[in-house]
Amino acid sequence: MISTKQILDIQRGAVVATIRRIHTQSTGNAVRRKWPVRSGRRETPVYAKLPRAPKNASPVPDLTSLYHKSDPGNYGSRRYPGNCSGNLIKDLFRYFRPRNVLDPMTGSGTCRDVCRELRIPHFSVDLKCGFDACDPANYPAEKFDFVWIHPPYWRQKVYSQDPRDLSTTPTLDAFLKRYELLVRNCALALGPGGRLAVLMGDYSDRDAGYVPLTWHTKRLAFEVGLRQCCTDIVRFSHGASSSRKVYRSSFIPGLHDTCMIFAKNE
Ligand SMILES: C[S@@+](CC[C@H](N)C(=O)[O-])C[C@H]1O[C@@H](n2cnc3c(N)ncnc32)[C@H](O)[C@@H]1O
């Protein structure tokens, strides 16, 4: 039984194909475009065999360095640009069991919703409600067991016109200066032994080239005295909007971002 969504997808695919055909006929050329277009084609998923994880005393045995789950859970809003998996945050909280959480870039409220479900006291804010996470004066005096941040991957997605927004910084240097303030403020907000989890992806564009933002994240965290306390968690980017686009250029697609967890000394 074919669903309405499948019918719409097939129709959308046919429309894209027709537009391409008309354009090709009228210009006599293959379609030349500078921007990526959305592919109307429905792809069948590719299944890969994951390595077997060793048995251990973890309270969340499913949580490994490969976060492959495609269900983000019902947290935040999937329509919000850069919305991330609430289930990943939930697994981290079930593992680390924080008593309170700071969530200074909450976006659509994914981390906030997980905290509500698990009844963890939290402080969830965003630039959209006037909280600039790069300004130390904004932070509460309270210290936190766990800080969750999912910052913009520089200008990959632009969140506002506000010059304080990390996604509006005009150069990589300007972004890294503000990113350093963010990481420093989060480290200061941690109590002894507290954890900072950062979800970040590398970024690439024609002007800047390949920017290893995950490497910069570690560099900045180490500079403010944090240490990495467990493996990187490679989160498979299920549902990323870029996965449905078609590009003219050739590149190796990045299909993940990385969650890095740092600890403050006791
Ligand atoms: C990747 S999104 C977070 C999305 C969130 N994880 C979710 O699932 O909805 C990054 C967020 O950082 C916020 N942001 C950017 N610069 C900021 C700043 N200086 N202070 C606080 N929030 C900022 C943006 O408004 C945006 O909501």
The ligand as an ORCA input file, in Angstrom:
! r2SCAN-3c Opt
* xyz 0 1
  C      22.924     24.169     16.158
  S      21.761     25.279     16.877
  C      21.233     24.381     18.304
  C      20.095     23.473     17.936
  C      19.623     22.623     19.110
  N      20.617     21.623     19.468
  C      18.311     21.939     18.769
  O      18.269     20.692     18.731
  O      17.324     22.630     18.495
  C      22.813     26.526     17.520
  C      22.126     27.573     18.378
  O      23.116     28.478     18.878
  C      22.478     29.724     19.073
  N      23.536     30.743     19.211
  C      24.393     31.247     18.294
  N      25.231     32.164     18.827
  C      24.895     32.240     20.154
  C      25.395     32.977     21.249
  N      26.397     33.859     21.107
  N      24.825     32.788     22.475
  C      23.788     31.900     22.650
  N      23.260     31.176     21.638
  C      23.815     31.330     20.397
  C      21.591     29.870     17.844
  O      20.549     30.802     18.101
  C      21.089     28.439     17.660
  O      19.838     28.260     18.279
*
